[in-house]
Amino acid sequence: LAVGRISRDPSLDLGHRLDYVVLQEECETPRALVRFVDFGKLSSAFIGPLNPGFCEVAAHLGENWDKAIFSWMCINYKLDSTIHHKAFARTLPSPTQILLTIMKYFKWAHVGIIASSEDIWMYTAKESATALRNHGLPVGVVTSVHKGEKGIEDTWNKIKEVNNIKIILLCMHSVLIGGQEQAALLTKALEMGLADGRYIFVPYDTLLYSLPYQNNSFSVFDNDSKLREAYDAVLTITLESGERTFYDAFREAKESGEIIRDLEATEVSPLFGTIYDAIYFMAMAMDSARRKGVRASGANLAEHTKNFSFPGFSHWVETDNCGQGLNNYVILDTDGHGNQLFPTHLLDMSSGSVLSLGQAIHFPNEVPPKPDSSCWFDPDVLCTEG
């Protein structure tokens, strides 16, 4: 869809015909890396990789091949160094930056991370922990979900052993787009009395796309009162929808005949929009480089991602004069009873500030977790005595 629209976009002058090849990435990280090495001859630029476990190596390879890598999934903070990684560009703001901004606003510093046992999520958890610790924050535990009901119980018992945790980051598919593991994990937390407001559960994967929340009800809650109650302890952070949600934009593309697959919008992951935007992002970089009269090398494409503004799949995509994404994010919350999510706060990426939208967060038992000392968020102060 993106490549088709780019080829018809009169505002873009790429000097090349754009085509794509879907490169199958292995699930296991070492194998995925070996496979990636073979991709060097197949493409002129890369959208990916999906597994954050080998992002840094992929960025080095891209630079060596003189081919740009455009990623929304990579976490490693070292990749933001334009001196060391000249051919790497982010198509979305760094997930760590979003988490840090929100944690600082609520003064929740102590973190626990639970990952699905799949390689891609285990590496997401490890890289997130490293990035948060690099900012001086205490990540008390990083664990993965063990199999079966007993395994899930063991996972929560491991979390309970660690004092002071306020936020639990869930690195797995969101229950709102079919993540069964997250549903089982949250339901077990409720049964064990851990969804009582002592922790705030934050799904990781919704940071990577625009979850359709406006005028949308989530049927996963309809016949499951336990999950609905457990989700009251969850704060969902996602890209702010524009005037149209992801579902609206998908239906429009289907009605216009651009998408011919017989799929309902609700059957498609909103990550579709993120990948679409990443491909358009790359085309904008090609256009910008060409207008400045430089060749489309890896470093030049990564360099020409500044001061963008273009219509993404369901919202505008913008970057600042350093090439950092300016997409806004919202914090969504349920009322503990219904099947809808409401925006309570806006994260304005241009100023890095969190703004209340006038709707209070509904905490279980109506009490938020106790704030941590602000020293955790001051890089010049050492925290002592807790």
TIKOL-859240 format. One record per residue (C-alpha): residue number from 1; residue in three letters; chain; x, y, z. Coordinates in steps of 0.2 Angstrom, whole numbers, plus 2048, in hexadecimal, padded with zeros to 3 digits. Layout:
# residues N
+-----+-----+----+-----+-----+-----+
|   i |  aa | ch |  c1 |  c2 |  c3 |
+-----+-----+----+-----+-----+-----+
| NUM | ALA |  A |   X |   Y |   Z |
...
+-----+-----+----+-----+-----+-----+
# end
This chain:
# residues 386
+-----+-----+----+-----+-----+-----+
|   i |  aa | ch |  c1 |  c2 |  c3 |
+-----+-----+----+-----+-----+-----+
|   1 | LEU |  A | 800 | 800 | 800 |
|   2 | ALA |  A | 80E | 80C | 805 |
|   3 | VAL |  A | 818 | 809 | 7F5 |
|   4 | GLY |  A | 809 | 80B | 7EA |
|   5 | ARG |  A | 805 | 81B | 7F2 |
|   6 | ILE |  A | 817 | 822 | 7F1 |
|   7 | SER |  A | 818 | 81E | 7DF |
|   8 | ARG |  A | 808 | 828 | 7DC |
|   9 | ASP |  A | 80D | 837 | 7E7 |
|  10 | PRO |  A | 810 | 846 | 7DC |
|  11 | SER |  A | 81A | 84F | 7EB |
|  12 | LEU |  A | 827 | 841 | 7EB |
|  13 | ASP |  A | 836 | 841 | 7DF |
|  14 | LEU |  A | 840 | 832 | 7E3 |
|  15 | GLY |  A | 84A | 82F | 7D4 |
|  16 | HIS |  A | 847 | 81D | 7D6 |
|  17 | ARG |  A | 839 | 811 | 7D4 |
|  18 | LEU |  A | 835 | 80A | 7E5 |
|  19 | ASP |  A | 832 | 7F8 | 7E8 |
|  20 | TYR |  A | 832 | 7ED | 7F7 |
|  21 | VAL |  A | 837 | 7DB | 7FC |
|  22 | VAL |  A | 831 | 7D3 | 80C |
|  23 | LEU |  A | 840 | 7CC | 815 |
|  24 | GLN |  A | 83B | 7BE | 821 |
|  25 | GLU |  A | 843 | 7C1 | 832 |
|  26 | GLU |  A | 847 | 7B1 | 83C |
|  27 | CYS |  A | 83F | 7B1 | 84D |
|  28 | GLU |  A | 84E | 7AC | 857 |
|  29 | THR |  A | 85B | 7BB | 858 |
|  30 | PRO |  A | 86B | 7B2 | 853 |
|  31 | ARG |  A | 862 | 7AB | 844 |
|  32 | ALA |  A | 85A | 7BB | 840 |
|  33 | LEU |  A | 86B | 7C4 | 840 |
|  34 | VAL |  A | 873 | 7B7 | 834 |
|  35 | ARG |  A | 864 | 7B9 | 829 |
|  36 | PHE |  A | 866 | 7CC | 829 |
|  37 | VAL |  A | 878 | 7CA | 823 |
|  38 | ASP |  A | 871 | 7C2 | 813 |
|  39 | PHE |  A | 865 | 7D0 | 810 |
|  40 | GLY |  A | 873 | 7DC | 80C |
|  41 | LYS |  A | 872 | 7D9 | 7F9 |
|  42 | LEU |  A | 85F | 7D8 | 7F9 |
|  43 | SER |  A | 85A | 7EA | 7FD |
|  44 | SER |  A | 85F | 7FC | 7FC |
|  45 | ALA |  A | 858 | 801 | 80D |
|  46 | PHE |  A | 850 | 7F8 | 81B |
|  47 | ILE |  A | 840 | 7FA | 825 |
|  48 | GLY |  A | 843 | 7F1 | 835 |
|  49 | PRO |  A | 84A | 7E6 | 83D |
|  50 | LEU |  A | 83C | 7E0 | 848 |
|  51 | ASN |  A | 846 | 7D8 | 855 |
|  52 | PRO |  A | 84F | 7E5 | 860 |
|  53 | GLY |  A | 85C | 7D8 | 865 |
|  54 | PHE |  A | 867 | 7DB | 856 |
|  55 | CYS |  A | 863 | 7ED | 851 |
|  56 | GLU |  A | 874 | 7F3 | 856 |
|  57 | VAL |  A | 87D | 7E6 | 84B |
|  58 | ALA |  A | 870 | 7E9 | 83D |
|  59 | ALA |  A | 874 | 7FC | 83E |
|  60 | HIS |  A | 887 | 7F9 | 83C |
|  61 | LEU |  A | 884 | 7ED | 82D |
|  62 | GLY |  A | 879 | 7FA | 825 |
|  63 | GLU |  A | 886 | 807 | 827 |
|  64 | ASN |  A | 893 | 7FB | 820 |
|  65 | TRP |  A | 887 | 7F7 | 811 |
|  66 | ASP |  A | 883 | 80A | 80F |
|  67 | LYS |  A | 871 | 806 | 811 |
|  68 | ALA |  A | 865 | 80F | 81D |
|  69 | ILE |  A | 85B | 806 | 82A |
|  70 | PHE |  A | 84A | 80E | 82F |
|  71 | SER |  A | 844 | 806 | 83F |
|  72 | TRP |  A | 835 | 808 | 84C |
|  73 | MET |  A | 83A | 7F9 | 857 |
|  74 | CYS |  A | 84C | 7FD | 85B |
|  75 | ILE |  A | 84E | 802 | 86D |
|  76 | ASN |  A | 861 | 803 | 870 |
|  77 | TYR |  A | 865 | 815 | 875 |
|  78 | LYS |  A | 876 | 814 | 86D |
|  79 | LEU |  A | 86E | 814 | 85C |
|  80 | ASP |  A | 869 | 826 | 85E |
|  81 | SER |  A | 87B | 82B | 85C |
|  82 | THR |  A | 87D | 832 | 84A |
|  83 | ILE |  A | 890 | 831 | 84C |
|  84 | HIS |  A | 890 | 81E | 84F |
|  85 | HIS |  A | 880 | 819 | 845 |
|  86 | LYS |  A | 87F | 825 | 836 |
|  87 | ALA |  A | 874 | 819 | 82B |
|  88 | PHE |  A | 867 | 816 | 839 |
|  89 | ALA |  A | 856 | 820 | 83B |
|  90 | ARG |  A | 847 | 81E | 846 |
|  91 | THR |  A | 836 | 81F | 83F |
|  92 | LEU |  A | 82E | 821 | 850 |
|  93 | PRO |  A | 834 | 82A | 860 |
|  94 | SER |  A | 83E | 81E | 86B |
|  95 | PRO |  A | 833 | 814 | 876 |
|  96 | THR |  A | 83E | 817 | 885 |
|  97 | GLN |  A | 83D | 829 | 883 |
|  98 | ILE |  A | 82A | 828 | 884 |
|  99 | LEU |  A | 82A | 81D | 893 |
| 100 | LEU |  A | 837 | 828 | 89C |
| 101 | THR |  A | 82C | 838 | 899 |
| 102 | ILE |  A | 81D | 830 | 8A0 |
| 103 | MET |  A | 826 | 828 | 8AF |
| 104 | LYS |  A | 82D | 839 | 8B3 |
| 105 | TYR |  A | 81C | 841 | 8B2 |
| 106 | PHE |  A | 814 | 835 | 8BE |
| 107 | LYS |  A | 825 | 832 | 8C8 |
| 108 | TRP |  A | 825 | 81F | 8C6 |
| 109 | ALA |  A | 837 | 81A | 8C5 |
| 110 | HIS |  A | 837 | 808 | 8CA |
| 111 | VAL |  A | 834 | 7FC | 8BC |
| 112 | GLY |  A | 831 | 7E9 | 8BA |
| 113 | ILE |  A | 831 | 7E2 | 8A8 |
| 114 | ILE |  A | 827 | 7D2 | 8A3 |
| 115 | ALA |  A | 82A | 7CB | 891 |
| 116 | SER |  A | 822 | 7BE | 887 |
| 117 | SER |  A | 82E | 7AF | 885 |
| 118 | GLU |  A | 830 | 7B3 | 872 |
| 119 | ASP |  A | 841 | 7B9 | 86D |
| 120 | ILE |  A | 83B | 7C9 | 866 |
| 121 | TRP |  A | 833 | 7CE | 877 |
| 122 | MET |  A | 841 | 7C8 | 882 |
| 123 | TYR |  A | 84D | 7D3 | 879 |
| 124 | THR |  A | 841 | 7E1 | 879 |
| 125 | ALA |  A | 840 | 7DF | 88C |
| 126 | LYS |  A | 853 | 7DE | 88E |
| 127 | GLU |  A | 856 | 7ED | 883 |
| 128 | SER |  A | 849 | 7F7 | 88C |
| 129 | ALA |  A | 851 | 7F3 | 89D |
| 130 | THR |  A | 862 | 7F8 | 897 |
| 131 | ALA |  A | 85B | 809 | 890 |
| 132 | LEU |  A | 852 | 80D | 8A0 |
| 133 | ARG |  A | 860 | 809 | 8AB |
| 134 | ASN |  A | 86B | 813 | 8A0 |
| 135 | HIS |  A | 860 | 822 | 8A5 |
| 136 | GLY |  A | 863 | 81D | 8B7 |
| 137 | LEU |  A | 852 | 815 | 8BA |
| 138 | PRO |  A | 851 | 806 | 8C6 |
| 139 | VAL |  A | 84B | 7F7 | 8BB |
| 140 | GLY |  A | 848 | 7EA | 8C9 |
| 141 | VAL |  A | 844 | 7DB | 8BF |
| 142 | VAL |  A | 843 | 7D5 | 8AD |
| 143 | THR |  A | 83B | 7C4 | 8AB |
| 144 | SER |  A | 831 | 7BA | 89E |
| 145 | VAL |  A | 821 | 7B1 | 89F |
| 146 | HIS |  A | 822 | 79F | 8A3 |
| 147 | LYS |  A | 816 | 793 | 89B |
| 148 | GLY |  A | 805 | 78E | 8A2 |
| 149 | GLU |  A | 7FB | 795 | 8B1 |
| 150 | LYS |  A | 808 | 78F | 8BE |
| 151 | GLY |  A | 816 | 798 | 8B3 |
| 152 | ILE |  A | 80C | 7A8 | 8B3 |
| 153 | GLU |  A | 80A | 7A7 | 8C6 |
| 154 | ASP |  A | 81D | 7A5 | 8C8 |
| 155 | THR |  A | 820 | 7B4 | 8BD |
| 156 | TRP |  A | 815 | 7BF | 8C8 |
| 157 | ASN |  A | 81D | 7B8 | 8D8 |
| 158 | LYS |  A | 82E | 7BD | 8D1 |
| 159 | ILE |  A | 827 | 7CF | 8CF |
| 160 | LYS |  A | 820 | 7CF | 8E1 |
| 161 | GLU |  A | 831 | 7CB | 8E8 |
| 162 | VAL |  A | 838 | 7DC | 8E2 |
| 163 | ASN |  A | 834 | 7EB | 8EC |
| 164 | ASN |  A | 82E | 7FC | 8E6 |
| 165 | ILE |  A | 829 | 7F8 | 8D4 |
| 166 | LYS |  A | 81C | 804 | 8CE |
| 167 | ILE |  A | 81C | 801 | 8BB |
| 168 | ILE |  A | 81C | 7F0 | 8B3 |
| 169 | LEU |  A | 820 | 7F0 | 8A0 |
| 170 | LEU |  A | 817 | 7E2 | 896 |
| 171 | CYS |  A | 822 | 7DD | 887 |
| 172 | MET |  A | 816 | 7D3 | 87D |
| 173 | HIS |  A | 807 | 7D4 | 871 |
| 174 | SER |  A | 7F9 | 7E0 | 879 |
| 175 | VAL |  A | 7E9 | 7D7 | 87E |
| 176 | LEU |  A | 7E0 | 7E4 | 874 |
| 177 | ILE |  A | 7E6 | 7DD | 864 |
| 178 | GLY |  A | 7E5 | 7CB | 869 |
| 179 | GLY |  A | 7F3 | 7C8 | 875 |
| 180 | GLN |  A | 7EE | 7B9 | 87E |
| 181 | GLU |  A | 7FD | 7B8 | 889 |
| 182 | GLN |  A | 7FA | 7CA | 890 |
| 183 | ALA |  A | 7E8 | 7C5 | 893 |
| 184 | ALA |  A | 7ED | 7B6 | 89E |
| 185 | LEU |  A | 7FB | 7C0 | 8A7 |
| 186 | LEU |  A | 7EF | 7CE | 8AC |
| 187 | THR |  A | 7E1 | 7C2 | 8B1 |
| 188 | LYS |  A | 7ED | 7B9 | 8BC |
| 189 | ALA |  A | 7F3 | 7CA | 8C4 |
| 190 | LEU |  A | 7E1 | 7CD | 8C8 |
| 191 | GLU |  A | 7DF | 7BC | 8D0 |
| 192 | MET |  A | 7EF | 7BE | 8DA |
| 193 | GLY |  A | 7E9 | 7D0 | 8E0 |
| 194 | LEU |  A | 7F7 | 7D9 | 8D7 |
| 195 | ALA |  A | 7EB | 7E3 | 8CC |
| 196 | ASP |  A | 7E6 | 7ED | 8DB |
| 197 | GLY |  A | 7EF | 7FD | 8D6 |
| 198 | ARG |  A | 800 | 7FA | 8DE |
| 199 | TYR |  A | 807 | 7F8 | 8CC |
| 200 | ILE |  A | 804 | 800 | 8BC |
| 201 | PHE |  A | 804 | 7F4 | 8AD |
| 202 | VAL |  A | 80B | 7FC | 89D |
| 203 | PRO |  A | 809 | 7F2 | 88C |
| 204 | TYR |  A | 819 | 7F5 | 882 |
| 205 | ASP |  A | 813 | 7F1 | 870 |
| 206 | THR |  A | 805 | 7FF | 870 |
| 207 | LEU |  A | 814 | 80B | 870 |
| 208 | LEU |  A | 818 | 805 | 85E |
| 209 | TYR |  A | 807 | 809 | 856 |
| 210 | SER |  A | 7F8 | 814 | 857 |
| 211 | LEU |  A | 7EB | 809 | 860 |
| 212 | PRO |  A | 7D9 | 80E | 85A |
| 213 | TYR |  A | 7D1 | 815 | 86A |
| 214 | GLN |  A | 7C5 | 822 | 864 |
| 215 | ASN |  A | 7B3 | 81C | 863 |
| 216 | ASN |  A | 7B9 | 80A | 864 |
| 217 | SER |  A | 7B4 | 7FD | 870 |
| 218 | PHE |  A | 7C0 | 7EE | 874 |
| 219 | SER |  A | 7B6 | 7DE | 873 |
| 220 | VAL |  A | 7C3 | 7D4 | 87C |
| 221 | PHE |  A | 7BB | 7DC | 88C |
| 222 | ASP |  A | 7A9 | 7D8 | 888 |
| 223 | ASN |  A | 7A8 | 7C6 | 890 |
| 224 | ASP |  A | 7B7 | 7C7 | 89B |
| 225 | SER |  A | 7B3 | 7D0 | 8AB |
| 226 | LYS |  A | 7C4 | 7CB | 8B3 |
| 227 | LEU |  A | 7CE | 7D2 | 8A5 |
| 228 | ARG |  A | 7C4 | 7E2 | 8A5 |
| 229 | GLU |  A | 7C7 | 7E4 | 8B7 |
| 230 | ALA |  A | 7DA | 7E0 | 8B5 |
| 231 | TYR |  A | 7DC | 7EC | 8A7 |
| 232 | ASP |  A | 7D7 | 7FA | 8B3 |
| 233 | ALA |  A | 7E9 | 7F9 | 8B9 |
| 234 | VAL |  A | 7F0 | 7FB | 8A8 |
| 235 | LEU |  A | 7F5 | 80C | 8A0 |
| 236 | THR |  A | 7F6 | 80A | 88D |
| 237 | ILE |  A | 802 | 816 | 884 |
| 238 | THR |  A | 7FF | 817 | 871 |
| 239 | LEU |  A | 802 | 823 | 862 |
| 240 | GLU |  A | 7F4 | 831 | 862 |
| 241 | SER |  A | 7E7 | 82D | 854 |
| 242 | GLY |  A | 7E5 | 83B | 848 |
| 243 | GLU |  A | 7D3 | 840 | 842 |
| 244 | ARG |  A | 7D2 | 82E | 83B |
| 245 | THR |  A | 7D6 | 81E | 845 |
| 246 | PHE |  A | 7E1 | 810 | 83E |
| 247 | TYR |  A | 7D0 | 807 | 83A |
| 248 | ASP |  A | 7C9 | 816 | 831 |
| 249 | ALA |  A | 7D8 | 817 | 826 |
| 250 | PHE |  A | 7D9 | 804 | 823 |
| 251 | ARG |  A | 7C6 | 804 | 81E |
| 252 | GLU |  A | 7C9 | 813 | 812 |
| 253 | ALA |  A | 7D7 | 80A | 809 |
| 254 | LYS |  A | 7CC | 7FB | 807 |
| 255 | GLU |  A | 7BD | 805 | 801 |
| 256 | SER |  A | 7C9 | 80D | 7F4 |
| 257 | GLY |  A | 7CE | 7FC | 7ED |
| 258 | GLU |  A | 7E1 | 7FF | 7F3 |
| 259 | ILE |  A | 7E0 | 7F1 | 7FF |
| 260 | ILE |  A | 7D8 | 7E1 | 7F7 |
| 261 | ARG |  A | 7DB | 7D5 | 805 |
| 262 | ASP |  A | 7CB | 7CF | 80C |
| 263 | LEU |  A | 7CF | 7D5 | 81E |
| 264 | GLU |  A | 7C5 | 7DF | 82A |
| 265 | ALA |  A | 7CE | 7EE | 832 |
| 266 | THR |  A | 7CC | 7E6 | 843 |
| 267 | GLU |  A | 7D5 | 7D6 | 83D |
| 268 | VAL |  A | 7E5 | 7E0 | 839 |
| 269 | SER |  A | 7F2 | 7E6 | 845 |
| 270 | PRO |  A | 7F4 | 7F9 | 846 |
| 271 | LEU |  A | 807 | 7F5 | 844 |
| 272 | PHE |  A | 802 | 7F5 | 832 |
| 273 | GLY |  A | 801 | 808 | 833 |
| 274 | THR |  A | 812 | 809 | 83B |
| 275 | ILE |  A | 81A | 7FF | 82D |
| 276 | TYR |  A | 811 | 80A | 820 |
| 277 | ASP |  A | 817 | 81A | 828 |
| 278 | ALA |  A | 829 | 813 | 829 |
| 279 | ILE |  A | 829 | 810 | 816 |
| 280 | TYR |  A | 822 | 821 | 812 |
| 281 | PHE |  A | 82F | 828 | 81F |
| 282 | MET |  A | 83D | 820 | 814 |
| 283 | ALA |  A | 836 | 827 | 804 |
| 284 | MET |  A | 835 | 839 | 80C |
| 285 | ALA |  A | 848 | 837 | 810 |
| 286 | MET |  A | 84C | 832 | 7FE |
| 287 | ASP |  A | 842 | 841 | 7F8 |
| 288 | SER |  A | 84B | 84D | 804 |
| 289 | ALA |  A | 85C | 846 | 7FF |
| 290 | ARG |  A | 858 | 847 | 7ED |
| 291 | ARG |  A | 852 | 859 | 7EE |
| 292 | LYS |  A | 862 | 85E | 7F7 |
| 293 | GLY |  A | 86C | 855 | 7E9 |
| 294 | VAL |  A | 874 | 848 | 7F3 |
| 295 | ARG |  A | 874 | 835 | 7EE |
| 296 | ALA |  A | 869 | 829 | 7F8 |
| 297 | SER |  A | 876 | 821 | 803 |
| 298 | GLY |  A | 872 | 819 | 814 |
| 299 | ALA |  A | 87A | 828 | 81D |
| 300 | ASN |  A | 872 | 835 | 812 |
| 301 | LEU |  A | 860 | 82D | 814 |
| 302 | ALA |  A | 862 | 82C | 827 |
| 303 | GLU |  A | 868 | 83F | 827 |
| 304 | HIS |  A | 859 | 845 | 81C |
| 305 | THR |  A | 84C | 840 | 829 |
| 306 | LYS |  A | 84A | 852 | 830 |
| 307 | ASN |  A | 83B | 85E | 830 |
| 308 | PHE |  A | 830 | 851 | 828 |
| 309 | SER |  A | 81D | 853 | 828 |
| 310 | PHE |  A | 812 | 847 | 81E |
| 311 | PRO |  A | 802 | 83E | 81F |
| 312 | GLY |  A | 805 | 82D | 827 |
| 313 | PHE |  A | 7F9 | 81F | 826 |
| 314 | SER |  A | 7ED | 826 | 833 |
| 315 | HIS |  A | 7F6 | 835 | 83A |
| 316 | TRP |  A | 802 | 842 | 835 |
| 317 | VAL |  A | 815 | 83D | 837 |
| 318 | GLU |  A | 821 | 84B | 83C |
| 319 | THR |  A | 833 | 84D | 841 |
| 320 | ASP |  A | 83D | 85B | 848 |
| 321 | ASN |  A | 84D | 863 | 842 |
| 322 | CYS |  A | 857 | 854 | 84A |
| 323 | GLY |  A | 84C | 847 | 841 |
| 324 | GLN |  A | 844 | 842 | 852 |
| 325 | GLY |  A | 831 | 83D | 850 |
| 326 | LEU |  A | 824 | 849 | 856 |
| 327 | ASN |  A | 816 | 83D | 856 |
| 328 | ASN |  A | 80B | 840 | 866 |
| 329 | TYR |  A | 806 | 832 | 872 |
| 330 | VAL |  A | 7F7 | 830 | 87D |
| 331 | ILE |  A | 7F5 | 826 | 88D |
| 332 | LEU |  A | 7E5 | 81C | 88D |
| 333 | ASP |  A | 7DB | 815 | 89B |
| 334 | THR |  A | 7CB | 80C | 89E |
| 335 | ASP |  A | 7BE | 810 | 8AB |
| 336 | GLY |  A | 7BF | 7FF | 8B3 |
| 337 | HIS |  A | 7AE | 7FA | 8AD |
| 338 | GLY |  A | 7AB | 7FC | 89A |
| 339 | ASN |  A | 7B4 | 7F7 | 88A |
| 340 | GLN |  A | 7BB | 807 | 884 |
| 341 | LEU |  A | 7CC | 811 | 887 |
| 342 | PHE |  A | 7CC | 823 | 88A |
| 343 | PRO |  A | 7DB | 82F | 888 |
| 344 | THR |  A | 7E0 | 837 | 898 |
| 345 | HIS |  A | 7F1 | 83F | 894 |
| 346 | LEU |  A | 7FA | 845 | 884 |
| 347 | LEU |  A | 80D | 843 | 882 |
| 348 | ASP |  A | 812 | 852 | 878 |
| 349 | MET |  A | 822 | 84C | 86F |
| 350 | SER |  A | 827 | 85D | 869 |
| 351 | SER |  A | 829 | 864 | 87B |
| 352 | GLY |  A | 82B | 853 | 884 |
| 353 | SER |  A | 81D | 858 | 890 |
| 354 | VAL |  A | 80E | 84E | 896 |
| 355 | LEU |  A | 7FD | 857 | 896 |
| 356 | SER |  A | 7ED | 852 | 89F |
| 357 | LEU |  A | 7DE | 851 | 894 |
| 358 | GLY |  A | 7D2 | 854 | 8A2 |
| 359 | GLN |  A | 7CD | 841 | 8A4 |
| 360 | ALA |  A | 7D4 | 83A | 8B4 |
| 361 | ILE |  A | 7DC | 829 | 8B4 |
| 362 | HIS |  A | 7D1 | 81C | 8BC |
| 363 | PHE |  A | 7DD | 812 | 8C8 |
| 364 | PRO |  A | 7D8 | 802 | 8D1 |
| 365 | ASN |  A | 7D2 | 807 | 8E2 |
| 366 | GLU |  A | 7D4 | 819 | 8DC |
| 367 | VAL |  A | 7E5 | 81A | 8E3 |
| 368 | PRO |  A | 7F5 | 81C | 8D7 |
| 369 | PRO |  A | 805 | 814 | 8DC |
| 370 | LYS |  A | 80F | 81F | 8E8 |
| 371 | PRO |  A | 81B | 82A | 8DE |
| 372 | ASP |  A | 82E | 827 | 8DF |
| 373 | SER |  A | 83B | 834 | 8E4 |
| 374 | SER |  A | 83E | 841 | 8D6 |
| 375 | CYS |  A | 851 | 83E | 8D8 |
| 376 | TRP |  A | 84F | 82F | 8CC |
| 377 | PHE |  A | 84B | 83B | 8BE |
| 378 | ASP |  A | 858 | 848 | 8C2 |
| 379 | PRO |  A | 868 | 843 | 8B9 |
| 380 | ASP |  A | 873 | 84D | 8C5 |
| 381 | VAL |  A | 86D | 846 | 8D5 |
| 382 | LEU |  A | 871 | 835 | 8DD |
| 383 | CYS |  A | 863 | 82C | 8E5 |
| 384 | THR |  A | 866 | 825 | 8F6 |
| 385 | GLU |  A | 85C | 81C | 903 |
| 386 | GLY |  A | 84F | 816 | 8F7 |
+-----+-----+----+-----+-----+-----+
# end
